[in-house]
Amino acid sequence: MIAKIDRDGCIGCGTCPDVCPEVFRMADDGLAEVYVDEVPEDAKEAAIEAQEACPVSVITVEE
């Protein structure tokens, strides 16, 4: 499973790293980023929750 963020649409709210810090973090430019190549098995549910919680729907989590 991989996660992606459309950083052009990210508003830097910080929700995704709050929900799933194993996959997402805030970058130096104030926007969220994915910092793993593959979502760890034990973080899959949290990654999907972060996708659903994103207020601007810029996160995609897929197999």
C-alpha positions as CSV (number, residue, x, y, z in Angstrom):
1,M,0.0,0.0,0.0
2,I,1.3,3.5,-0.9
3,A,0.2,6.9,0.1
4,K,0.5,10.1,-1.9
5,I,-0.2,13.8,-1.3
6,D,-1.0,16.3,-3.9
7,R,1.1,19.0,-2.3
8,D,-0.2,21.7,-4.7
9,G,-3.6,21.4,-2.9
10,C,-2.2,20.9,0.7
11,I,-3.1,23.6,3.1
12,G,-0.7,22.5,5.8
13,C,-3.3,21.9,8.5
14,G,-1.3,19.0,10.1
15,T,-4.2,16.5,10.3
16,C,-2.4,13.7,8.5
17,P,0.7,13.6,10.6
18,D,-1.5,13.9,13.7
19,V,-3.6,10.8,12.6
20,C,-0.7,8.8,11.0
21,P,2.8,9.9,12.0
22,E,4.2,6.7,10.7
23,V,3.6,7.8,7.1
24,F,3.1,11.6,7.1
25,R,5.0,14.5,8.4
26,M,5.2,18.3,8.0
27,A,8.0,19.4,5.7
28,D,10.1,22.5,6.1
29,D,7.9,24.4,3.7
30,G,4.9,23.9,6.0
31,L,3.1,21.4,3.8
32,A,2.6,17.7,4.6
33,E,4.6,15.0,2.9
34,V,4.8,11.2,2.7
35,Y,8.2,10.1,4.0
36,V,7.9,6.3,3.5
37,D,8.0,4.3,0.3
38,E,5.3,1.9,1.5
39,V,2.8,2.2,4.3
40,P,3.8,-0.1,7.2
41,E,1.3,-3.0,7.8
42,D,0.4,-1.7,11.3
43,A,-0.3,1.9,9.9
44,K,-2.6,1.0,7.1
45,E,-5.8,1.8,8.9
46,A,-4.4,5.1,10.2
47,A,-3.2,6.1,6.7
48,I,-6.8,5.5,5.4
49,E,-8.2,7.5,8.3
50,A,-5.8,10.3,7.4
51,Q,-7.0,10.2,3.8
52,E,-10.6,10.4,5.0
53,A,-9.8,13.2,7.5
54,C,-8.0,15.5,5.0
55,P,-10.1,18.6,4.8
56,V,-9.0,19.3,1.2
57,S,-9.0,15.7,0.0
58,V,-5.4,15.7,-1.4
59,I,-4.3,12.3,0.1
60,T,-4.6,9.1,-1.8
61,V,-3.9,5.7,-0.2
62,E,-4.0,2.7,-2.5
63,E,-2.7,-0.8,-3.0
